[in-house]
Amino acid sequence: MKKYILCFLVPLISHAQLSDEGYLNRLSQALKGHSPTSLEYSELNIARERNQTESYLNGKITEYLSNPVYADKMRSRIVEMLKLKSSNTAFLASREELAYNESPSKDRDNSTDEFLTQLIRQNKSWDSLLTSGSYKVFTADQEYFGITDSKFYEFVMDLETKKSILEKNNKYSVPLEFSDADGRVAGVLTTPRFFERYATTAINKNRRRAAAIFKNFLCDNMMAAVPDPSENKSRIVEIQYPKAKQESFTEAEIRAIMQDDSHGSLADCKSCHDKLDPMGNVFLGSRTILSKFQWPGALAYKNSKNEDISIKVQNIRELGKAITQQEDYVTCQVRHFWGWFIGNDIPLSSEVLSELSQKFNEVGRKPNDFVRHLVKRSEFKNRLVENPEQKINRQVYNLFKKCQSCHEGQADEVTGEALLNLAVWPLGKNHESEKNTGFWLDRVSEKLDLKNGGRDRSMPPAKSNWNLTRDELALIKTWISLESKKQVRP
């Protein structure tokens, strides 16, 4: 009989209150990414002797939140949330290599990352992600995936800004401000990295961009509303790729397919397209660079209360504002913060979600104020009590959930079957055809090239926003070794 530790992981794990030193360490790790210094531990001891522990720890929270490294770390979290492609895919030997790097990364000088960093440093409303019109354009020499900031914003810049960029005068960057009434811009949605990550085509018609907005700001993963692939694969292929059986197309046929949007009108697909198409309309005219015109669209979806929401908007900025007015937006953002600072392995009850949503609004949706509240909560001050094997299971499961966030809804290019769901354990449990866990353990090992320490691994792909460290690869190898001993090989 096969045994799987994860099945019993939750009831066996308990929580205990962190010591003062443990709490200080977690604060430093969560807000700056590394452990406290020996001096900080000494200061904590002195504060404790003077019965000033709480005051000292509150002071450290304020200090950490104002540290540039915290802003850089938060920027990285947002980049990962949006799955923006990384400008640095270097293979890290371990997380300790970053331990005492107190200066923000210098290889991310582009308007997108600068926008995100300033949102945190200035503690602006989180809504700015969708509504802001304040940017910093780097000079033409600063490129991101071949698209310069000056090129991306070329058609929406005022003449004075264009002149400043052309003249440069040794300026590294130039502010680019839009009035509140200008509907052509909407925070991170109108930045080069967002456009590059969610590129559009004549057939896609900005649906990828719309799907990304639904997923990240309303927590709607936009799973395809199509039949089980195991029932009728040929029908799925025909829905996704019209006339796919033909080996070639004439120019006339290609033009006809580009104009034909029958896929979006099919009953199996309509529930998604009724949401994606109206939202995607606000990006019309903007393929790789930002259009000088604004385009109307709509926020249309069924919310978590099963209510039909239909809000017509005149431009992308109105769309951003409409999203921030939704209750689902608030709860979705709270879930992001919970995962970042408390941990997705700690259940978020509906009662706590409601309480935190209220707090998020009370602090004006300012990220640093909300983080301050989170790190003072009991959930943050607790630690897991687990044995070594339980710890390995939890850590690997969290890594696999991160992998699954990218593979969600994808199918095998050869068989058409849905890819293995890495977040469902035992591995293979819900797979269409191959349910043997041992098979999938071998497959994971092969994809990560664990026998060679990950040297020739194919996952995560090079274009991914994150990569596994050697320590994480070693952890997965240990986990596979433990699990393999429990398998009955065919």
Buried (B, 14 or more C-beta within 10 A) or exposed (E): EEEBBBEEBEEEBEBEEBEBBBBBBBBBEBBBBBBBEEEBBEBBBEBEEEEEBEEBBEEBBEBBBEBBBBBBBBBBBBBBBBBBBBBEBEEBEEBEEBEEEEEBBEEBBBBBBBBBBBBBBEBBBBBBBBBBBBBBBBBEEBBBEEBBBBBBBBBBBEEEBBEBBEEEEEEEBBEBEBEEEBBBBBBBBBBBBBBBBBEBEEEBBBBBBBBBBBBBBBBBEBEBEBEEBEEEBEBBBBBBEBEEEEEEEEEEEEEEBEEEEEBBEBEBBBBBBBBBBBBBBBBBBBBBBBBEEBBBBBBBBBBEEEEEBEBEBEBBBBBBBBBBEBEBBBBBBBBBBBBBBBBBBBEBEEEBBEEBBEBBEEBEBBBBBBBBBBBBBEBBBBBBEBEEEBEBBBBBBBBBBBBBBBBBEEBEEEEBBBBBBBBEBBBBEEBBEEEBBBBBBBBBBEEBBBEEEBEEBEBBEEEBBBBBBBEBBBBBBBBBEBBBEBBEEE
